């Protein structure tokens, strides 16, 4: 056995890197879905097209079709004048519903049609169950994961790129791409969208249908979004059977354009997410809990994205905490019942939440402006009162409230938002019984280790 064979033997137990379902090396590059002949169908009317279907990121994410209709101008005009909504049919199978947005007749060149795809878009036969799913994830955080290897020609590269999420029915594995750092830098410079992770879902027993896949990924995407602090989804999902692609889902699942935000996971939290995923998945199975998780994480990432500045984000963050209070404190724990549930004020609701988080009364060290505001303002005994005071000054439009808001330093408002987000992150982690490390956005960013407060 030569040295190269020895090297391969040494690493045979380390799994291979999973590649994304779609190759994409530059931000915002077009993904070609199909080229050739397809049909636009409305009832008995067919327009045979010679062209293509692409997935684009700008001006909005989603698929569009284009091409030359193989039909006379007169026949085309007759059809288009009556309808602009069509089924897009490829190889005899419905791909998607489409809407024609531009038709060019005659002139110096041939007729042409352009259109957009609505909602679900699946290439292939989605009625066939599969035992493995391949997918891609754009715009996802950096992390230090479990070991994988990449074999390229005669070279072996070891990488710490893997997360694995498992339950009774399937295993989901996601890997950062081999050139993650270079891609992330390119994404920071250009903005937009870029595939950063590849993934696989493998059934432990039996197979999974297309409709089951959609439900699995609705849960998984929501979970990933909570980790990421910004909306992301599995895209370009491919159903595999015996290593052959049976169908490919090119539906437009929502992903936020790239923007740096803080989130709660530590970069090296790879060992802390397995149980968190199991608890999240278990909670998701009940319809009311699913609605709670979906709504809470929506308000959290919208506030965290700060797209409506700190003032607007504080309003969304307060909405999230109100939701946690009502679902967790009132409905689940039944700590207060009767009319008292309606009479309690916002700051006391937050204090009740904090009592379940075991937060100490020490002031965090990264909110000096908020603490200064609290110390200089009458009748503000603690941080919950301070952030609610700021929220009320934003929401209520009376002259006195506007004067109060204008007197609050902008950095104090920003820090109030960070406190709100901190409370939301800890509340959901407590609900999910998380017991690991986390990144506290309100303390020194270089602090080496901090565990959630309820296990200390």
Secondary structure, 3 states (H helix, E strand, C coil): CCHHHHHHHHCCCCCECCCCCCCCCCCCCCEEEEEEEEEEEECCEEEEEEEEEEEECCCCCEEEEEEEECCCHHHHHHHHHHCCEEEEEECCEEEEEEEEEEEECCCCCCCEEEEEEEEEEEEECCCCCECEEEEEEECCCCCCCEEEEEEECCEEEEEEEEEEEECCCEEEEEEECCCHHHHHHHHHHHCCCCEEEEEEEEECCCCECHHHHHHHHHHHHHHHHHHHCCCCCEEEEEEEECCEEEEEECCCCCCCCCCCCCCCCCCCCHHHHHHHHHHHHHHHCCHHHHHHHHHHHHHHHHHHHCCCHHHHHHHHHHHHHHHHHHHHHHHHCCCCCCCHHHHCCHHHHHHHHHHCCCCCCCCCCCCHHHHHHHHHCCCCCCHHHHHHHHHHHHHCCCHHHHHHHHHCCHHHHHHHHHHHHHHHHHHHHHHCCCCCECCCCCCCCCCCCCECHHHC
